[in-house]
Amino acid sequence: MAEQKKTIALTVNGRAEQPVVEPDKPLLWVLRDELDLTGSKYGCGRALCGACTVHVDGQPTRACVTPVEAVAGKSVTTIEALDETALGVRVQRAWKSLNVPQCGYCQSGQIMAVVALLKAIPRPSDQDIDEALSGNICRCGMYPRIRKAVHELAAGGFA
Amino acid sequence: MKQSRLPRRDFLRATAIAGGGLLVACKWDSGSSRSRDSGNNPGRGGGSEREPEPQPDPNAERWTPNAFIRISADNFVTIIVGAAEIGQGTMTAVPMIVAEELDADWTRVSWEQSPASAITYGNPFWQAEGGLGDLDQAGLQITAASTTVRGYYDSQRRAGAAVRAMLMEAAADQLNVPVSSLRTEDSFVIHDASGRRLSYGELAAAAADKTPPSSPVLKDPASFKIIGQSKERLDAKQKSDGSLDYGFDFKIPGMVTVMVMRSPVFGAPLLDWDDSAAYSVSGFIGSHRVPSGIAVVAENFWAAEQARKVITANWLTSAGETLSTDDLVAEFDNRNSLPGLPVRNDQLGELGHLGAAQTLEADFHFPYLTHAPMEPLNVTIDYRGDSCEIWCGSQWPDMDQLVAATILGLTPDRVQFNNLLSGGGFGRRACLNFDYIQEAAHVAKAVNRPLKVVWTREDDIRGGYYRPYTACKLKASLDAQGNVQAWSHRVASQTLLISPLVEAVTGLVTEEVQTSQGATEMPYDIPNVYVDTHAVLNRVPVLWVRSVANATNVYAVETFFDHAMRAAGKDPLAQRRSMLQSKPRHLAVLNAVADMAGWESAPAANVHRGIAVFASYASVIAQVVEVEVVTEAQRDRVTLKRIFSAVDCGTAVNPDLVEAQIESGIVFALSTALFGEITLDNGEVKQSNFHDYQVLRMYQTPQIETRILPSTEHPGGVGELGVPCVAPALANAISSATGELYPVLPLSRHARLAFD
């Protein structure tokens, strides 16, 4: 039943990686178990909560249901590399300053989704925020703070 | 300034640490040697912009288990926190309390999670409550019931003040001036007359020789500089850059991953199983029988999950739970048709209903609910035969340690329990049965190598330990003027404690404080009040969930109150005010929230407001929910607009984090009000993940405004305070449009209601 392991070439946070894994293994577990990047979280395993959100060629992607084979040759960015971009640094600053995290477990995914949103739509409306971020669950309920942070970032805050 | 005596267990002992630092510890010496610093312990952090790295040295290590303030020679202060961080801000609020009295430079303060030890780190709140009898008379190291800040407040202030006094004495020696000529500010002792300043770090070694004062002088709250300020969370950075290791992320060398295959219905024994198909899964190692099922051992999460899918097992399901939640409606109504055990009886009690002009009655039903913290349960355990080390996010580390020790046949001092920051808890990580710790200890014994037991989301949703199914029978009688002359509230709930056994065996109903909370405390001035309870027994494992029975009983009280007011033709806010005249804190929050919501002004077309008020945890809250209701032929379409909260929580140590807790409670409560529900069919849980156990999402979240009323009183709890009023205020707002009572949660159960 299990597929044979293969070498999958991909770029993770700017580094060329060649993990030898089952091609159907989800990207999340390749990141966490093979590459020791544990910032992306397991929350549901079914693309229902967004805690595993990473960028694949810049697009927000649920790593828990994405077979690693599907990202072969592509560029993956995780929360660990977020501070390498000016926008990422600003988002992290906003998160600290506005006390956005509570338990914090969902926040890697929230932040990756927010960065993708602001790249695509620099001045998002409330509806844009609803559409882009409603796939990310926060059981601590910090949605109002995330919305506030996005608006303040869009207005040039935390530069 | 007031003098404050240290109780016996607060005796301090100061120790010099290598490099010139100071370590202040409780005098109690456990004599244990389990202070090994694992080096990669994630349980520390903070400080505004830097990460102090206190170096362990042999002398310090000896005292680490009991330490709670550490001052390093380079003038950093580390506060060792006994309570758990499950998101509520413990690792910021507790250090703020100490830092205030210590007069520390807040930018040079960091936190560290304490070891498991009720004696040293237990919450004094529980000590005052008597602890857990013979098991644990020192208080409990449990983070529950919104007790962290209000429990630790006094002792942490005294500790900070005592250390400050010792530092001042050391400075007086060094500068050869009287202590009275010195003052402190931002981690320095200052002699204004000469302009000389000594940092706490410079003084730490000398201060270690001073005797801690038994009656340290506490600050006048009017001079507070840290308490009462909205500070950034000390753990915010690690929670924004992916660097914080939760239990799920924690790794130890040679570790394997274990998933447990559990019975499809609660309580069914395992007959046999076949794991032959699993050997074709790359990374599968083997399987073992454990009391809770089959431990599936693999190299990693993915392999364990794939292997578990192809293992087949036979369970004696006929011996397990066969309950269907649909049947519970009749069963609980039937139970509530009979008298229960009285827990409150004012004046005539039940007889007070006689001679009424009008009597109203309703049966309320509340489903099973689950906590669903974002981080599923997990336990990393390294069992070495004669000792054991555990890493786990826990709300009750001292008991987890004890339970693991018992199962492993070790004395508790041979089990090092490392509490990690948790990805949410809501009560699940303080399980009265210690189910996941018990299971992990059994697995460790069976597998005998370093391992992590992980739960999938499906395991979490189906794993039990739910908020108990509950029914309430409410009865209110109005006199000819429409005044409430009598009020009765009967609670039937599957109980959290042992009383159902007594009821089942003896037929005697027994009191269950947990299930009547919020009913017993019905706040309104009504002459005749009667509250009684039934304890129901079945095999679905139940547990407290954020705000426990307040969530259900306050829903019944506050919606039924509005129901009675509609029958009497009276305004719900005006009547609440007039029936709470003897409760100034209730009145203050009601008035404040009415002001915020513009209650006195007419709302826009189709906009309706509902209100509710509630006091517990030494705090009071009133909330207004504003909705838009559009009535169509078949349904009432409801849109949530705004939620206003007015809070009196005494001193708000960190007002922004208090607001965050209220916001959090509101979102948590909306999930349960709108759609939260665990159902069983022939013993099988029907829900499995976030698609069928829905929780609130961004687009469903209304605007939230929170006001904290100024106060210098002792802090009250806020972790659960935001929860209980939300659903009744929402239902009352909808009722204001429709005139209906909504006695069943979730509201999605009412066919006419549709939420946009």
Interface residues (C-beta under 8 A of the other chain):
Chain A: M1 A2 K5 E22 K25 P26 W29 R32 D33 L37 T38 G39 S40 K41 Y42 G43 C44 G45 R46 L48 C49 A51 T78 I79 E80 L82 D83 V91 Q92 W95 K96 S97 N99 V100 P101 Q102 C103 G104 Y105 C106 Q107 S108 I111 I129 D130 E131 L133 S134 G135 N136 I137 C138 R139 C140 G141 M142 Y143 P144 R145 I146 R147
Chain B: E85 I86 G87 Q88 G89 S230 E232 R233 D235 A236 K237 Q238 K239 S240 D241 G242 S243 L244 D245 Y246 F248 D249 A277 S280 V281 S282 N300 F301 W302 E305 Q306 V310 A372 P373 M374 E375 P376 L421 S422 G423 G424 G425 F426 T456 R457 D656 L657 A660 E663 S664 G665 I666 V667 F668 N689 F690 H691 V695 L696 R697 M698 Y699 Q700 T701 Q703 I704
